[in-house]
Amino acid sequence: MESALKQRLQEELKMAMRGGDEARKTVLRLLVAQIKNAEVEARTDGRGGVLSDSDILALIRREIKQHEESLLEAKSAGREDLVAQQEAELEVLRSFLPRQLTREEIIALAKQTIQELNATSPKQHGQVMKALQPKVKDIADGKLVSEIVRELLSA
């Protein structure tokens, strides 16, 4: 059974092709190809060849990270044409991520988790992160969560 996210990406690709949206079409073709490659790899690894929505989101995040790095390089090289292209592609990629938690929402979850664990010192950062990670997986940036937990435990 195909994941809902994969089906959505394929439908969006068809719409982009019909609408002539080049940036969207390019990004979606790349994502669909990467998903197929990952499925082939999963099949050869004995994992059945089916990717979950979570696997596809990880793939999209990896692609966003690469585009952000390319964007920084293009800016430092003064290539405004590439900057505009990378920004357009990043916007398309980000549209497929679930809504991210705000800093305030992360702080509330972190405080709740710290209370549940009765954590009081920065030495318990790992314990708090281990308990908090399943709650924020796919909806919050791990670095930001870690930074917030560190701040709360240090206070």
PyMOL commands that set and color helices and strands:
alter all, ss='L'
color gray80, all
select helices_A, chain A and resi 4-19+22-44+53-76+80-94+103-117+122-136+142-154
alter helices_A, ss='H'
color red, helices_A
deselect
rebuild
show_as cartoon
